[in-house]
């Protein structure tokens, strides 16, 4: 996707959180690997203006009606994404607190840390699945916190995005590919 996952914190997990217990290598590696997959998954965007025209020629251009027909299904997925992100952020906060406690003598925290790391991996994997589900709709997730979604379309012979945010009843805005949310204009 055009907006990289690490930029909008959809899965922002401090790398240090995953490393502070040396004896957790397998779980830590799995979390790192999963997070890397999530970052690389969301970094691919065939609609980015820098991509070759031939790569975009296979893209689906949505009409407003087509995109709006998907909104009920997309809403369900977005709400799940937000739920997993909030739970993951709570786990990260707890891990950070445990890390601070473990500076002097953290052996007694081993099981809690391991459980939290496994929980984080589960949330990351769930987010990956949900992101793939969104991608199958053909839309682009721009901001999971606000539920900002773009649909590739054509307006006046130019590629644009139809822009929608969770809670809006209809798709009422559009913007050029390089303009972003601040460049939204009414349809």
N, C-alpha and C positions, 0 to 999 in steps of 0.2 A: 504494500500500500504506500501511497505517496507520503503519508505522515508516519514516520517510523515509530514503532511501538515504544522504543526507549524515550522518544521525545514527548509522548503524551502520557507516560507512566501507566499504560494499560497493564503492564506487567512489571513495573519498575521494582526491582528487588535489589537492594544493595548487595553487590558481590561479596562484600566483607561478611555479610550475614551468613553466607554459605561456607565461609572458610574458617570461622573462628573455633571450630572444634576439629582438630586434626584426625581424630579417630572416627570420623564420620565420612570417610572418603567415598564410599559407594553412593551414599545418599547425596552427598555434595556433588559428586560428578554427575549423577543423574539430573539433579536440579540445574547444574550449569549447562548440561547438554540440552535439556528441555528448554531452558530459557534461550539458549542460542538458537534452537529450532524455531522458537516463537518469534525471536527478533528477525531471523532471516525470512521466515514465512511472511511477516508483515512488511518486510522491506521491498518485496517484489510488487511492482505496480506497472502494468502494461499501459496505463493511461497517463503516466507521467509525461510531461511535454518533451523530455529529453529522449524518449524512446523512439525508435524508427517507426515511420509511418506504416511499414508492412506489418510490424508487430501489433499495431493498433487496429489494422484493417479488419481483424477478426473480432474485434470488440463489439459487444451488443450496445446499441444506442437505445435508451429507454425513452418512451413517450411519458408524459406526466401520468396518464392513466395506468400504464403498465407499472410504473414505479409505485404509484399509490395503491395498486392492488396487492403489492407485497408488504405494505406497511404493517398489517396486523401480525404476520408471521415474523417480520423483522423485529417488531416490538417485543415479542416473547423472547427472542434470542438476546436482544440488548439488555433486557431486565435480568436475565441469567448472567450475562457478562458482568453487569454492575454488582450483582450479588456476590459472585466469585471474587471480584476485585476487592470489595469491601472486606470479605472474610480473609483474603490474602494479606491485605494491609494490616488487619488486626494481628495476624500471625507474625508478620514482620516486626511490628511494634513489640510484641512479646519476646521475639527472638533478640531484638536489640537490648531489651531490658535484661534478658538472661546473659547476654554477652557482657554487659557491664558488671553483672554479679559474678561472672566466672573469672574475672581478671585475677583475683587472689586465689581462689580455690573452687573450681567449677565442677569437680568430679560428681558431686551429688545432683547436678543439673543434666547429666548426660542423657537420661531417658526423655526428659522434657524437650531437650534440644532436638533429639532424634525425631520425636513425634512431630514437633513443629516443622522440621525440615521436610518430613514426609508429607505433611499437610500442605506445605507450600508447593511441593512437586505435584500433588493432586490438583491443586487449584490451577497451576500453570497448564497442566494437561487438559483440564476442563476448558480453560480459556482457549487453548489451541483448537480444540474440537468445535467450540462455539464460533471462533473466528473462521474456521473452514466452512462452517454452516452458513455464515454470513456471505462468504465469498461465493458460495454456490448460487446465491440469489443474484449475483452480479453487481452488487453495490460495494462501496468502499467505506469502511469504518474510519472516521477521521478523529473522533474523540469519544472514547467509551464512557467517560464520566458524564457527559451531557447527552450522549446518544446521538452524536452528529454523524450523519450518513450522507454520502454523495452517490448519485447515479449518473453515469456518463450519458450525455445526450447531444443533440445538435440544435443550434439556434442560429439562424442567419448564416448557415453554411459553415459555422465554426463549432468545434467541439467545446462543450460546456459541461458543467455539473448541475444537475437538479439537486438542490440542497434541502435536507430535512433534518429536524432535530426531534428527538423523543419528546412527546407531549404536544407537538404541533398536529393539528387535525389533518392537514393536507400539506402537500408540497407547494409552497407559495414563493420559493426563492430559487434563484440560480446564480452561478458565478462562473467566470472563466477558469480554466484549469489552473492557471498560475495566480489567481486572485485570492483564493481561500475564503474563509468565513467572513472576514472583514469586507470582502468585495461582493457580498450577497446583494442581489437586486431583486425586486418583486417581479413575479411572472406576469 
